[in-house]
């Protein structure tokens, strides 16, 4: 794996080439772990009435298999490859916020390991990866298992949102000079769409598990039908995220295919713009499909028809992409190397998965096969075909870029053969076992069903599939020592990442990019980059630097300074992970201690971001002078905040959706007897207080710009007082109207909606404030104070209860992690 | 070629009997008590037909993609692709086939959700952790008559099921007759089910509902109308005084150890918390599909329900003496 950083650099290095490698390795480790669970489950299912695994163990295994594969492997591994490759592919030196990448990765790695290890204590989640209440509510799952699931999801939310911010800002703002949007490598387009989907879709599941945790920890009945809640609310929120999630997993893989396939076909991708349009339409359409997971819930056929048609319609942009890949094969002279084999495996398996997808999108057919082994087959065809095979293609394809050694072609063919045969042998029969009546998520089945032989054969082929994966593992370890050394671009690929092969800093100088396939079409690009003929051949600030460019045309705008190694991201991530885990497991001392340490490190992180930078232009090479900071809408901090605000808006919308859904589901009992409607005075008082707080905050900002610190302090204190009074009145008021959050879902919804909304609004204000950036050291501290206040309030609020508000606190930590790039805006805001 | 195929197939199927026959030949091994490939009712049959069309269509597309994928590796000459042709095929192949498919799919959907006629039989099916209660509503009577883990239907008549849940989400699925419908706490979902062949079918919970989700099955017994009426009439009768003294002892024990806290035996004890046992001796399985019926298994279930199906609501009565257990089991087995 190259040379790697020095001793402690394992933890301190904040560089996408290093974090990316760790990310990929961790993702594969989770893949192997969850795969092992699958093998054990298949052994249990080999014969009817088998007793290899106890039912409780089996239920934990299938829940963990799904959860780990989806949240700890499939989503992060795509991001891991993107984090490793994107900066090099787009001709820059790193992600825009390397410390945020590092923080996200360590949260994911440490949190993931903690969640995975819950298996060895028998407290692993057992409600299915989809966690439908009321089964997962406090009544039917009183144990800590479900909280562990919420915890695990939380770490992924942190890592995923962090990565989404990196990708959106990175791809729009830090491309190579001259690289227009239309000349981005196709993988970058796929990642841009993916990140956009995370930005919009992820908050729905954050809202869902916020509500679930509120119900579990405090008894607020959002999903409890006996108290006016509705189990279907969870299904809507979960699948509003859960379906786009499938495409969040698939699109990076499709991007990988679109990169590798032209290389081995020795020709350009046919229909680049068609493929981009396809990816974008998939992104949009995927938000209109979630109800196809709910076809059997007895919803009216009319509304099902809409979702059925939309689900089927998504096969049009998918068809475009598949045929564009086929056309590329026809257009060139394809060479059958191992990565290409995996791409072909992807094409065939994924096509079948897509076609069974059309079947399950057909409402009446789905009534039969839903939640049967047919769907198990379908989803594995989509995910293993659509994502695991491309990931293995990527592994074989890009490994030489990192290690400068080739993996074995012979072992690669063996691995592919075993995996392809094993996969089809294991999963093709499951279509039939499902149609023969075998449901999903069963630890045993009746011998009379007639599925004994098919199950036995599935189990046998599972071992063949596993053997294929092991061959890859062996090959990888072997190649590190004895793989043949190769040059910089062993496949003669057209894209920029091969130019930076194995250099931690990426590019010696950043070349001007004028074509979509620079290594094929710009003959001197290599020489230009290597010999310092590009931009930034020297480091005017003597720090890590890269270029900030304009979003559409890639004009250089600023010299972006990147942080070097440091302990802060690792320690704050580790402590955050331990803090939430301690909270979930009711380990008060550990939780409080680690929380305090995490806070300390996060604070110091934010504090130090606000360094004073020299003014004036610096030499960016090629005779260009560029500023070292910007404080307007060209800066990366501004863009990151916009992404965060959209995420926040989406969260607020999800909560509002919950309120409206509960209302419209049961209009007759909304509000329930005993709740009075509000009068006229209190709303106006609240409105007045909020408006006052808002104006004072605005005032603080104005004063701060003029450097009137005393006035700033007065205004902020006023804001705090007015806001506290508003919160106090707001809290007392619903109670006085008989609106109790535990008695009825109405109360729970009333108590949640304004609160979350209020929090968001407060965030928007201060985020907006950050975005416009007043450029004095005070701002970073303001943000820090806001988060400290929020965090300590939440800790105080929740520490009494077990698993308490794990997700609520997590929101705050996401806030913190995301505010940090905002603070980083300070780097670019300067004193200008 | 494929779009035309898909578009015309439904008509061909409607007009001839040959396609289902063909399907029966290709899927000969697919008969089964819980098989969607062996339909015994109109709803399952039209879904099966839709399925066959889609299996054939999907196979054809897979074949097409496989061929298009492999040819470039086989051919010798160095030619360019007709790019526009490929890309437009990518748009039009799915667009045209699916435009044809969607209306057909929706038509099948409407067909299989025929609204209920007012005077048909209707049954309340309630899912609990981990068993089923079936209550027959009769137009002539006010009371419902319950049984458990067994659905008896008259052949050839649409029957309306009202599906409820007592605790978590379950899903009612008897694949030979129809698709599944979820049972959601706080809601009543409905489906119409019809069996065209007398026989015994099997159904199972299809929504993961916890520890023993796997052992939550039921039998569907389809009878000619006369037999069905006779059975329903018998079900409503109170259980007769047992003739033999050992059975009487079993009955007394059943009452005295408190089985009536949860179970009903009509005319003896009454409680809706657990499965109705008025006809337990006639059932093919014990414990919602956990064990085959019969006196031995009834005894085993009473003595070790928690061992056989851990986490179910019945505790193991393992402190009963051998003769007591035998008397109890024989009594229950006699309830038919």
Interface residues (C-beta under 8 A of the other chain):
Chain A: X55 X56 X59 X127 X128 X132 X134 X135 X139 X140 X225 X226 X229 X230 X231 X232 X265 X270 X271 X274 X296 X297 X298 X301 X304 X305 X308 X309 X312 X313 X315 X316 X318 X319 X320 X321 X322 X323 X324 X326 X327 X328 X329 X330 X331 X332 X333 X334 X336 X344 X347 X348 X351 X352 X355 X356 X358 X359 X362 X363 X364 X365 X366 X367 X368 X369 X370 X371 X372 X432 X435 X436 X437 X439 X440 X441 X442 X443 X444 X445 X446 X448 X449 X450
Chain B: X29 X30 X31 X32 X33 X34 X35 X36 X37 X44 X46 X47 X50 X51 X54 X57 X58 X61 X62 X65 X66 X68 X69 X70 X71 X72 X73 X78 X79 X80 X81 X83 X86 X87 X89 X90 X91 X93 X94 X95 X98 X101 X102 X105 X106 X108 X109 X110 X112 X113 X129 X163 X167 X168 X169 X171 X173 X175 X178 X179 X180 X181 X182 X184 X185 X186 X187 X189 X190 X202 X204 X205 X206 X207 X208 X209 X210 X211 X212 X213 X214 X215 X217 X289 X310 X311
